[in-house]
Amino acid sequence: MSHEIHTIDATGKAPGRLATEVTRILIGKNKTSFTPHIDDGDHVQVVNAAKMVLTGKKLTQKVYSHHTTYAAGLRQKKLSTVWAEDPGDVLRRAVSRMLPKNKHRSARLKRLVVTN
């Protein structure tokens, strides 16, 4: 079980399309030795995340939501706010939500490095 390093240039790509590519590599589905219960994915470095292209009105309309589990704990952030703080975080959130919600998720996310 060896982990290779894949470098992907995000220039001109949509975050969702890029996230599916990154997720497949993190899970290990691009390998012939893929086994669902074994975490055999590779490391992924994404460069130029600030040069990703957002299509349509996503920058003004898309909203990220999470709940704190307390009463009235719904927290929402617009994509424009997240993009202004860190464009790489948009890709990290997309990849995180595409990964299976199981015990391998946190280990797979640690193998993702996004640079602007």
Contacts in CASP RR format, 6 or more apart in sequence:
PFRMAT RR
TARGET T0000
AUTHOR 0000-0000-0000
METHOD contacts of the structure
MODEL  1
MSHEIHTIDATGKAPGRLATEVTRILIGKNKTSFTPHIDDGDHVQVVNAA
KMVLTGKKLTQKVYSHHTTYAAGLRQKKLSTVWAEDPGDVLRRAVSRMLP
KNKHRSARLKRLVVTN
1 38 0 8 1.000
1 40 0 8 1.000
3 41 0 8 1.000
3 42 0 8 1.000
3 43 0 8 1.000
3 111 0 8 1.000
4 42 0 8 1.000
4 43 0 8 1.000
5 42 0 8 1.000
5 43 0 8 1.000
5 44 0 8 1.000
5 45 0 8 1.000
6 25 0 8 1.000
6 42 0 8 1.000
6 43 0 8 1.000
6 44 0 8 1.000
6 45 0 8 1.000
7 44 0 8 1.000
7 45 0 8 1.000
7 46 0 8 1.000
7 47 0 8 1.000
8 18 0 8 1.000
8 21 0 8 1.000
8 22 0 8 1.000
8 44 0 8 1.000
8 45 0 8 1.000
8 46 0 8 1.000
8 47 0 8 1.000
9 46 0 8 1.000
9 47 0 8 1.000
9 48 0 8 1.000
10 18 0 8 1.000
10 46 0 8 1.000
10 47 0 8 1.000
10 48 0 8 1.000
10 49 0 8 1.000
10 51 0 8 1.000
10 52 0 8 1.000
10 91 0 8 1.000
11 48 0 8 1.000
11 51 0 8 1.000
11 52 0 8 1.000
12 51 0 8 1.000
12 52 0 8 1.000
12 53 0 8 1.000
13 52 0 8 1.000
13 53 0 8 1.000
14 52 0 8 1.000
14 53 0 8 1.000
14 54 0 8 1.000
14 55 0 8 1.000
15 52 0 8 1.000
15 54 0 8 1.000
15 90 0 8 1.000
15 91 0 8 1.000
15 94 0 8 1.000
16 94 0 8 1.000
18 46 0 8 1.000
18 52 0 8 1.000
18 91 0 8 1.000
18 94 0 8 1.000
19 91 0 8 1.000
19 94 0 8 1.000
19 95 0 8 1.000
19 98 0 8 1.000
20 98 0 8 1.000
22 44 0 8 1.000
22 46 0 8 1.000
22 91 0 8 1.000
22 95 0 8 1.000
22 112 0 8 1.000
23 95 0 8 1.000
23 98 0 8 1.000
23 99 0 8 1.000
24 30 0 8 1.000
25 41 0 8 1.000
25 42 0 8 1.000
25 44 0 8 1.000
26 41 0 8 1.000
26 42 0 8 1.000
26 44 0 8 1.000
26 95 0 8 1.000
26 99 0 8 1.000
26 108 0 8 1.000
26 109 0 8 1.000
26 111 0 8 1.000
26 112 0 8 1.000
27 34 0 8 1.000
27 41 0 8 1.000
27 99 0 8 1.000
27 100 0 8 1.000
27 108 0 8 1.000
28 34 0 8 1.000
28 40 0 8 1.000
28 41 0 8 1.000
28 42 0 8 1.000
30 42 0 8 1.000
31 40 0 8 1.000
31 41 0 8 1.000
31 42 0 8 1.000
33 40 0 8 1.000
34 40 0 8 1.000
39 104 0 8 1.000
39 107 0 8 1.000
39 108 0 8 1.000
41 108 0 8 1.000
41 111 0 8 1.000
42 111 0 8 1.000
43 111 0 8 1.000
43 112 0 8 1.000
43 113 0 8 1.000
44 111 0 8 1.000
44 112 0 8 1.000
44 113 0 8 1.000
45 113 0 8 1.000
45 114 0 8 1.000
45 115 0 8 1.000
46 88 0 8 1.000
46 91 0 8 1.000
46 112 0 8 1.000
46 113 0 8 1.000
46 114 0 8 1.000
46 115 0 8 1.000
47 115 0 8 1.000
48 115 0 8 1.000
48 116 0 8 1.000
49 87 0 8 1.000
49 88 0 8 1.000
49 90 0 8 1.000
49 91 0 8 1.000
49 114 0 8 1.000
49 115 0 8 1.000
49 116 0 8 1.000
50 87 0 8 1.000
50 88 0 8 1.000
50 116 0 8 1.000
52 87 0 8 1.000
52 90 0 8 1.000
52 91 0 8 1.000
54 79 0 8 1.000
54 83 0 8 1.000
58 79 0 8 1.000
59 79 0 8 1.000
59 80 0 8 1.000
59 83 0 8 1.000
60 78 0 8 1.000
60 79 0 8 1.000
60 80 0 8 1.000
61 79 0 8 1.000
62 78 0 8 1.000
62 79 0 8 1.000
63 76 0 8 1.000
63 77 0 8 1.000
63 78 0 8 1.000
63 79 0 8 1.000
64 76 0 8 1.000
64 77 0 8 1.000
64 78 0 8 1.000
64 79 0 8 1.000
64 82 0 8 1.000
64 93 0 8 1.000
65 74 0 8 1.000
65 75 0 8 1.000
65 76 0 8 1.000
66 74 0 8 1.000
66 75 0 8 1.000
67 73 0 8 1.000
67 74 0 8 1.000
67 75 0 8 1.000
68 74 0 8 1.000
68 75 0 8 1.000
79 90 0 8 1.000
82 89 0 8 1.000
82 90 0 8 1.000
82 93 0 8 1.000
83 90 0 8 1.000
86 116 0 8 1.000
87 116 0 8 1.000
88 114 0 8 1.000
88 116 0 8 1.000
89 114 0 8 1.000
91 114 0 8 1.000
92 109 0 8 1.000
92 112 0 8 1.000
92 114 0 8 1.000
95 109 0 8 1.000
95 112 0 8 1.000
96 105 0 8 1.000
96 109 0 8 1.000
99 105 0 8 1.000
99 108 0 8 1.000
99 109 0 8 1.000
END
